[in-house]
Amino acid sequence: MNKIIQEDLDYIINSGVEWELLRNKTVLITGAFGFVASYMTRTLAYLNRKLDMNIRIFALTRKMIHHPLWSIPCDGLHPVEHDVRDPIIDWPSKNSIDYIIHAASQATPKVFGPDPVGTLLPNVVGTYNMLEMARNHKNLKKFLFISTTGILGFQTENNYPLKETDWGVLDPTQVANCYLESKRMGENMCMAYNHQYNVPMQIARLGGCYGPGLKLDDGRVFADFISNIVNKDDIVVYSDGLAKRDYLYVADATIAFFKILLTQKNGKVYNVSSSTEISIIELAELLACKVFPELGLKIVLKKDSNKDFTRVNFSRSLMDNSLLKHNLGWKEKIGLVEGFRRTATSYEE
């Protein structure tokens, strides 16, 4: 296994999460081999390997492809080729599901313009299909919907950092909002199923997230920077770099997801984000001058029409994660310097 990912998994399983709640349980996870969800899938598989947890992991993926996860010795991992936009009609009744994690989604701005319908359907139709499945499993302990902090919309400057209840404006007539509006609808569907059918659910709103396994051609700025570093190219910024963002390392995000999944609380929403805000240009300078000074990389500002993706251009994205910290005892431990160095090293591995 990749050394960095192995260290991350050890860090995750030693983080104080109540893993015993998963012993002998069945977990269904959609988008299981995507960037964020794959860390959750890896963690479940690693729990079986290290702690003999006997977790049955049904890993749904739209297209069956080779994935490094398959190299983990784990009898409990069952990859299932299925598109969440289609209902799951034939599920063996003997395989009762204890936990559902719905993470299938197209999250990169590269696809919002070319494929807005394909972007929104997993968040709406896919969420409906998974909630219907949850409704039919009477012993289900929790349904976790992975959402995004971007659904809070545009805000005035004095509102930051944004709490879970700080609602701003999004224009539903703009194609660029296909991802955010569909995530909003997905959240409302979760609340409706909880209210009407008593489906036990939680919502995790993820902010900017990076780490090993992120596709280098993802299209988001932090992926571009990692690609530059891995290829030892100058760090290229395709904007004025003034927009401020918060970035959370994927291992810390994974711990947060499991704490939310396994809490006894129900029907709650949590921001899963970093408390550190940094502008894009400051991040480029940090990576070039402090994290990887030995590479001697320069920072280059340039325009590229190929980078003009259909996206929502927020000037800031800082979230208030105090609910997650105070209610569930979560704490971010891997900062930007360590996190980006670990990410780049994982690609070298």
ZAMARGU-4260 file (C-alpha; in steps of 0.2 Angstrom, whole numbers, plus 5000, padded with zeros to 4 digits):
<rodrens>
0) 5000/5000/5000 | 5005/5018/4997 | 5016/5023/5012 | 5007/5040/5015 | 4989/5032/5013
5) 4995/5018/5026 | 5000/5031/5038 | 4984/5041/5035 | 4973/5025/5039 | 4983/5022/5055
10) 4980/5040/5060 | 4961/5038/5056 | 4958/5022/5066 | 4968/5028/5081 | 4958/5045/5081
15) 4945/5040/5095 | 4930/5036/5083 | 4919/5023/5091 | 4923/5009/5078 | 4915/4995/5089
20) 4899/5002/5083 | 4903/4995/5065 | 4908/4978/5071 | 4898/4964/5061 | 4889/4978/5052
25) 4885/4981/5034 | 4889/4997/5026 | 4883/5003/5008 | 4893/5017/5001 | 4890/5026/4984
30) 4903/5034/4974 | 4915/5022/4984 | 4930/5024/4973 | 4929/5043/4971 | 4942/5054/4980
35) 4933/5058/4996 | 4923/5042/4998 | 4937/5030/4994 | 4946/5036/5010 | 4930/5030/5019
40) 4930/5014/5009 | 4949/5011/5013 | 4946/5015/5031 | 4932/5001/5032 | 4943/4989/5023
45) 4958/4993/5035 | 4947/4991/5050 | 4943/4973/5044 | 4962/4970/5041 | 4969/4977/5057
50) 4955/4974/5069 | 4945/4960/5062 | 4929/4970/5062 | 4920/4959/5050 | 4912/4974/5041
55) 4903/4970/5025 | 4907/4984/5013 | 4896/4986/4998 | 4906/4998/4987 | 4894/5005/4973
60) 4903/5012/4958 | 4896/5018/4942 | 4909/5010/4931 | 4919/4995/4937 | 4937/4999/4935
65) 4954/4994/4943 | 4957/5003/4959 | 4971/5002/4972 | 4958/4998/4985 | 4956/4980/4977
70) 4974/4976/4982 | 4969/4978/5001 | 4968/4960/5008 | 4950/4961/5014 | 4936/4948/5012
75) 4923/4961/5017 | 4925/4972/5002 | 4911/4969/4988 | 4913/4981/4973 | 4896/4983/4965
80) 4894/4991/4948 | 4878/5002/4949 | 4873/5019/4944 | 4864/5028/4958 | 4853/5036/4945
85) 4844/5019/4943 | 4835/5011/4958 | 4842/4996/4966 | 4828/4983/4963 | 4836/4967/4968
90) 4845/4968/4985 | 4846/4952/4994 | 4835/4953/5010 | 4848/4943/5020 | 4860/4957/5018
95) 4852/4970/5029 | 4860/4987/5028 | 4865/4995/5044 | 4873/5011/5037 | 4872/5020/5020
100) 4884/5033/5015 | 4879/5043/4999 | 4894/5051/4992 | 4891/5048/4973 | 4893/5065/4964
105) 4902/5075/4951 | 4910/5088/4961 | 4923/5096/4949 | 4918/5112/4940 | 4926/5104/4924
110) 4910/5095/4921 | 4897/5108/4927 | 4896/5116/4910 | 4897/5101/4898 | 4886/5090/4909
115) 4875/5099/4921 | 4861/5086/4920 | 4874/5072/4924 | 4880/5083/4938 | 4863/5086/4946
120) 4855/5069/4944 | 4866/5059/4957 | 4862/5072/4970 | 4843/5072/4966 | 4837/5056/4958
125) 4852/5046/4966 | 4848/5053/4983 | 4829/5048/4980 | 4834/5030/4976 | 4846/5029/4991
130) 4833/5036/5003 | 4820/5024/4996 | 4832/5010/5000 | 4835/5017/5017 | 4816/5018/5020
135) 4815/4999/5016 | 4828/4994/5028 | 4819/4996/5045 | 4835/4992/5055 | 4845/5005/5047
140) 4855/5015/5060 | 4861/5030/5049 | 4860/5038/5032 | 4874/5050/5029 | 4873/5062/5015
145) 4889/5070/5009 | 4885/5088/5004 | 4895/5104/5001 | 4897/5120/5011 | 4894/5129/4994
150) 4876/5127/4996 | 4876/5142/5009 | 4877/5153/4993 | 4883/5171/4992 | 4886/5180/5008
155) 4890/5198/5015 | 4907/5200/5021 | 4902/5201/5040 | 4894/5184/5040 | 4910/5174/5039
160) 4914/5162/5045 | 4897/5154/5040 | 4887/5143/5052 | 4876/5129/5046 | 4861/5141/5047
165) 4868/5156/5037 | 4859/5155/5021 | 4863/5165/5006 | 4857/5167/4988 | 4860/5156/4973
170) 4852/5159/4956 | 4843/5143/4951 | 4842/5149/4933 | 4861/5149/4931 | 4868/5132/4925
175) 4884/5135/4935 | 4873/5132/4951 | 4868/5114/4945 | 4879/5106/4958 | 4875/5117/4973
180) 4856/5118/4969 | 4855/5099/4967 | 4865/5097/4984 | 4852/5109/4992 | 4838/5098/4985
185) 4847/5082/4991 | 4848/5089/5009 | 4829/5094/5009 | 4825/5076/5003 | 4835/5069/5018
190) 4825/5080/5030 | 4809/5076/5022 | 4812/5057/5023 | 4818/5059/5041 | 4802/5069/5045
195) 4789/5058/5035 | 4797/5041/5036 | 4809/5042/5051 | 4824/5038/5041 | 4839/5041/5053
200) 4850/5053/5044 | 4864/5066/5045 | 4872/5078/5033 | 4890/5082/5032 | 4894/5098/5022
205) 4912/5097/5015 | 4922/5112/5011 | 4938/5112/5001 | 4946/5095/5003 | 4963/5089/4996
210) 4975/5074/4999 | 4981/5058/4991 | 4971/5051/4977 | 4965/5068/4971 | 4965/5068/4952
215) 4978/5080/4946 | 4967/5085/4931 | 4953/5088/4943 | 4951/5107/4938 | 4951/5114/4955
220) 4965/5126/4960 | 4973/5115/4973 | 4973/5100/4961 | 4982/5111/4949 | 4995/5116/4962
225) 4998/5098/4967 | 5000/5094/4948 | 5013/5108/4946 | 5023/5102/4961 | 5022/5083/4957
230) 5029/5088/4939 | 5041/5101/4946 | 5033/5114/4936 | 5031/5132/4941 | 5015/5135/4950
235) 5002/5143/4939 | 4988/5154/4945 | 4974/5156/4932 | 4966/5171/4941 | 4971/5186/4952
240) 4973/5174/4966 | 4963/5185/4978 | 4949/5173/4982 | 4950/5166/4999 | 4947/5147/5003
245) 4949/5134/5017 | 4957/5118/5013 | 4955/5102/5024 | 4966/5087/5022 | 4956/5071/5017
250) 4961/5061/5033 | 4954/5074/5045 | 4938/5075/5034 | 4937/5056/5035 | 4937/5056/5054
255) 4924/5069/5054 | 4913/5059/5042 | 4914/5044/5053 | 4910/5054/5069 | 4895/5061/5061
260) 4889/5044/5054 | 4891/5035/5071 | 4884/5049/5083 | 4868/5045/5091 | 4861/5062/5086
265) 4849/5062/5071 | 4844/5075/5058 | 4859/5086/5061 | 4870/5096/5048 | 4888/5099/5051
270) 4901/5109/5042 | 4916/5099/5038 | 4930/5111/5035 | 4946/5119/5040 | 4947/5134/5052
275) 4961/5141/5041 | 4957/5153/5027 | 4970/5158/5014 | 4970/5166/4997 | 4974/5157/4982
280) 4990/5167/4979 | 4995/5165/4997 | 4993/5146/4995 | 5004/5147/4980 | 5017/5156/4989
285) 5016/5145/5004 | 5019/5129/4993 | 5033/5137/4983 | 5042/5146/4997 | 5039/5136/5013
290) 5033/5118/5009 | 5043/5114/4993 | 5057/5127/4993 | 5070/5114/4987 | 5061/5114/4970
295) 5064/5132/4967 | 5047/5135/4959 | 5041/5151/4953 | 5023/5158/4954 | 5016/5162/4937
300) 5000/5172/4934 | 4992/5168/4917 | 4976/5167/4908 | 4970/5151/4899 | 4953/5150/4891
305) 4953/5131/4894 | 4952/5136/4913 | 4936/5146/4911 | 4925/5132/4919 | 4906/5135/4923
310) 4908/5138/4941 | 4902/5148/4956 | 4915/5161/4960 | 4913/5165/4979 | 4926/5178/4985
315) 4927/5168/5002 | 4922/5151/5008 | 4927/5151/5027 | 4915/5140/5037 | 4912/5139/5056
320) 4915/5121/5061 | 4912/5123/5080 | 4897/5112/5080 | 4908/5098/5074 | 4921/5102/5086
325) 4911/5105/5102 | 4897/5092/5099 | 4907/5078/5092 | 4924/5081/5098 | 4932/5082/5081
330) 4948/5092/5079 | 4958/5096/5063 | 4976/5091/5066 | 4985/5090/5049 | 4988/5108/5043
335) 4992/5115/5026 | 5011/5113/5026 | 5010/5095/5032 | 4995/5090/5022 | 5002/5097/5005
340) 5019/5089/5008 | 5010/5072/5012 | 4999/5074/4996 | 5014/5077/4984 | 5024/5063/4992
345) 5010/5051/4990 | 5011/5054/4971 | 5030/5051/4971 | 5026/5035/4981
</rodrens>
